[in-house]
Amino acid sequence: MTDKPQFVGKKVRLGDIVKIEKASMPSGNNVWVLNLDAVEKGTGKVIVKNRMKADSAGTSTVAFTADAVLYSKLRPNLNKVVVADEPGLATSEMLPLIVNPEVLDRRYFAYLLRSNSFVNLAVSSTAGSKMPRMNKKTLLNAVFPIPSLELQHQRIDLLSSIEKARTKAELLIQQLDTLVKSRFVEIFGDFACYETKPLIKCVDCIEAGKSPKCLAFSRKMAEPGVLKLSAISSGVYCENENKALPRSVSLTIDKVVHANDILLSRKNTPELVGRSVLVKHTDGNIMFPDIIFRMHPLPPINAMYLSYLLAGPLLHSIQSLAHGSAKSMSNIPKSELAKLSIPIPALNLQNEFANFVSQVDKSRFGGMLHLLNSLSGIMHASFFSVADTD
């Protein structure tokens, strides 16, 4: 590694300030053994610290020291990064990296490795590979601007504060979800005693949207646009997750989102397919895409009740309808969703539940979480602009 002055304030090749660690294998009965499942995706938090005898950890491991940054080089875990706080062993999917501390704070480096720009670089380097993993040469040849250590520390504090606020918002939403689930059981009890109907008999229709070619950026104000899947995947309707329509493309009027629409993702990753939301407010002029279903409940079905039923108690049943492998986008056939059995309690019970949900409305916390996620994305895009060397 080279001296400090030639790097600060310039675009730097990672290999000039970072090296792949070759540590000595530890010994003893109390060794930290780290694997991908022990790292919380996108945050670098260690969920589990597995401790065992070093000679019991297996041969497919790499040693790391207490000053290492461990990077997952295996797709689809390319944003799993952890800053070590003690020496140990890691499974071979993790790559131990050592930074030059005179020019780069390893916490800042961890944020860089988790940034969208670096993940995109890593994904592009694994394209077409039978064993998709980040190429070491690509990693070391990546170039990014390096600010002073003082500015790095300021950015670390800012990103850390956003992460803490996000964690708090997520916790509040989880607490509200638990409260709503408890009240749901109190009001409705055992669903076995209620009449049921197929979903198609409970709604006016189940229709897919339309996906015209959009611009690469979000619409301004209430200009025409099309929702992205991320507008509903969190369980809270986030209308600012959209793409602008080009001026040459007109809105399809019967595909425009309205208040009281129930939107459900018919095609997504296996863990996110089938997620749904109730639209409580819209600024207008926004369409839903063809990978989202829309429906409206028919009397005597309360929209809030049906929305919660689909997003909560029936979510697993909905996701089980999806076709597709664990590695591909899963798709829910309209014909099978239409047959989903819907319990129909008395309308006064549905209204009682809807009134309770309105009182503990989690959308403000969901909006806060979405804002924090957007802010984090903006910060990462501003701080970490990664490019390959020429």
N, C-alpha and C positions, 0 to 999 in steps of 0.2 A: 504494500500500500504506500501511496505517495504523500508528499507533504500537503498541508492544509491549504495554503494560499491559492494554488492553481485550481481549486475546485469551487470554493464559495462563490455563489452568484452565477454559476455557469451550468450548462447542461453537461452532465457527467455520465460516463459509461459505468454501469454498476460494477463491472469487473474491476474497475480501478479503485473502488472503495469498499467492496464486499468480496469475501472469499468463502468458498465451501469448506466447512470445518472438517478436519480429520482428527478427531479426538481419540484419546486412549480409552479402551473399554473399561468401564468401572467394575468394581468387584464388591461383594458384600451381600447382606441379606435385606437391605432396605433401599433398593434402587427404584427411582421413578421411571416407569416404562410408559411412554406416551404413544397413543395411536390415534387415528383419525376420529374414532368415535368419542374420544376424550376431549375433542376441541369443538366448542360451540361455533357453528358456521357463521362467519362474518364478524365475529367479535374478538376471537383469540382467547376467550375465557376457557380455562380448563375445567371441564365438568367433573371428571373423575381422575384422580391420581392413583393409578394402579402401582402398587409396590410389591416387589417379589425379589427373589434371589436373581442376581445378574445371570447366572448360568442356567436359569430356568426360563429366560426370556426368549430363547430360540436363536437361531443363527441369522435370521433375516432382520437384523437390527443395526442401527447406527448409533454411535455414541455422540453426545453433545455436552458442552460445558455450560456453566451457569450464565454466561454472557451470550448465548446463542439465540438466534431467531429461527424458529422451525417453520418451514414452508411446505405445504402439501403440493407436491408436483403432479398429483394424480387427478385427472378430470373424472367426475364433476366437482371435486373438492378444492378447486384452485384458489378459493379465497379463505381457506382454513389456515390460519397463521397463529402462532403463539410465541410470546416472548418468554423465554425460559427464566426461572428464578432459582434453579438449582440444577446441578448436572444429572444426567441419567441416560436412558436409552430410548430410542424412538423406532417404530417400525419403519421399514424401508421406503414407505410412501412419503415419509417426511424428510426434508432436506435441511440439515443444519447449516446456517449461514452466520458468518461473523462480520460485523461492520467495523470500519475505521472510526472509533469513537471521537476522534478529533474533528471530524467533519460531518458525521451522521449519527443522530440519536437512534438507537435501535427501535424505540417505540414509534418514531416517525417512519422508519423503514417498514415496520409492520403495517402501519396505515397505508403506505404506498402499495405494498403487496396485496392488500385487500381492496384497493381502489378499483373502480370499474375499468379504468383505462388499462391498468396492468392485467386485470383478469381477462379483458378482451384480447390483449396481446398474447396471454397464455393460451386462451382458447384457440386463437388463430394458429398458434404454433403446434397444436395437437390435432388440427383438422386432418381427417383422412388416415390417421394412425390407427393400427389395430390395437395398440396399447397406448391409449391417449394420455400422455403425461408431458409436463412442461420440459422442454429441452433445456439442459443446463447452459448450453452455449447461447440460446436465445435470452435466457434470464440474465446472464452476465453481460451480454451485448446491449441490453436495453438501456436507453438513455433518458434521463429526466433531469430537470433543473434542481439544483441543491441550494437552498437558502442558508443563511447563517444559522448557527446553533440556537441563537437567541430567538430567531423567527420560527425555527422548528419547534422550540418549546412553547411558544405562543400558540402555534397551530395545534400542538398536542393537547394543550389545555382546552382549546375551543372544541376540538373534536371529542375529547373526553366528556366535556360538559353536555354536549348534544347526546352522546351515548347514554349518559346517566338520566337525562330527561326522557329519552326514548324508553328506557327500562321502566321508569316511573309511570309513564303513560300506559305501557303495556300491562303493568301490574294493576293499574286502576281499571282498565278494560276487563282484565281477567276477573277482578273482584266483582264488577258489575255483572259479568256473564254468570258468575256463580250465584249471585243474588237473583237474577232473572230465572235461572234454571230451578232454583229452590221454589220460587213463587209459582212457576209453571206447574210443578208437581203438586203444590198445595191446592191450586185451583182446579186442575183437571184430574188428578189422581190416576187411576188405571184406565188407559185408553181402550181396553178390551170391552168396556161397557158402552162404547159409542158406535153409532152407525158409521160406516166408512163408504167412501166413493172413490173411484179412480180420479187422479188429478185432472184429467181432461174434462171430467164432469163438474169440476170445482172452479174452472177458469174459463174465460171466453175463448181463448186459444193459446197455443204454445207456438210462438213464431220466432224464427231466427232473424237477425238483423242483416245488414249489408256492409260490405267492406270495400269501398272504392279505394283507389290509390291515393294515399295521403302524403302530406309533407312530413319532413323529418322532425318537425318541432310542434309544440303545442299551439293551440289557437290563442288569439289575443281577445281578452274580454269575452263577449258572447258571439264572436264570429263563428261561422260554421265549422264543425269538427266531428270527429268520430272517437268514441270511447276506446281506451286500451283495456286489456284484460285486468290490468292492475287497478282499474277504477272500482272493481268489485271484489277482488281476490282477498282483501283484508277483512271482509265482512262489513265494512262501512263504505257507503257510496262516496267516492272521491272524483267529482266531475272534472277537476283540473288534471286528471290523468287522461289525456286525450292527444290526438294528432289533428292538426289543422287540415281542412280541405283546401285544395288549390282553387283558385278563382274559377277555373274552367269546369269544375264539378259542382253540381247543385245538390242540396240536401234532398234525400228521398223522404218526403213528408210523412209517409206511414211508418217510417223507421226512426222517427224522432222520439227521444226519451221525454216522458211526462211524469209529473208527480204521481205517486201511488203505483208506478210500474214496479213489478217484481222482476229483477234481472238475475239470470242464472248462467254461469259459464258452462257451456256444453262441451268445450274442448280446452284442455289445459294439461299441465303436468299431473300425474296421478294424485299428488297430495292437494292440489288446488282445484281440480275439476269438480264441478257441482256446487261451488261456492255461490252464494246468492245474497242479494241485498234488496231492501225496499227503498225506492227513491222517494224521499220526503220533500225534496226541493230541487229544482233545476233552473239554471239561468237560460235555458232554451237553446235552440239551434244546434243540438248535439244528437248524433245518431248512435245507435248501438251496432256493433259489428256482427258478422254472420257466425261468429263463434260464441255468441251470447244468445240465450233464449229470453223472450219477454212474455209475461202473462199478467192477467188481471183477474182477481177472484170474483166469482158470481155469488149473489146472495144464496144462502145465509153464511157466507164466509167473510170474516174480518181480514183485511189485507195484512195487518200487523201480525195477527195470529198465524196466518198461512206462511208469511215470510219467516217468522221465527221457527215454525215447524220444519220448513225446508232447510234452513240454515243450521238448525240445532239437532233435534231428536231424529230427523230423517236424513241427515247429511250422509251418514255411512251407507244407508240404503241407496241413496242417489248415486254415490260414488261407486257402489258395487255394480251399477248398470253400465259403467264405462267400459269400452273396449279399447285395447291397446296394451302393449307391453310396459313393464316398469321403466324402460329406457326411452319410451316414445311419448308423444302427446296422446292422452286418453280422450275418447270421444263418447258422449252419451247420446244414443239414438233417441230421436223424438218419440218414436213409437213405443219405446220401453218406458221412457219417463212418463208418458201419458197414462200408463197403467198403474203408476205408483199409488198405493192405497193411502187415502187421507182420512183420518178420524175427524168427525164433525160434532163437537160438543154444542151445547145450547149457545145461541148467539150472545146471551147476556154474560156467559162465562168468557167467551172470546173477547167481548168488549171490556170486561173487567181486567183481563190480562193485558190488553192493548193499552188501557189507561195506566196500568202500573209500569209498563215498558216506557211509555212516554215520560213518566216522572223520573225514571233512572236512565234516560236516554244517554247512551254511550257515544253518540256521534260526535259530541264536542271533544271527547278524548281521542276518538278515532281521527278527527280532523287535526288535532294537535299532533298525533303520531304521524299522520301523513305529512304535515308541515315539517316536522323534525326530520323525517326521512328525506324529504325534498331538499331541506337545508343541508343535510349531510351530503347528499349527492352533489349539490352545487359546490360545497366546500371541497370535496374530493376532486371534482372536475377542475376547480380553480388551482388547487395545490399541486396535483399530480398529473402532469401532462407527459405521458410516456410515449416514446417513439423508438423504432429500430434505428440503429446506426446506419449511415449511408454505405 
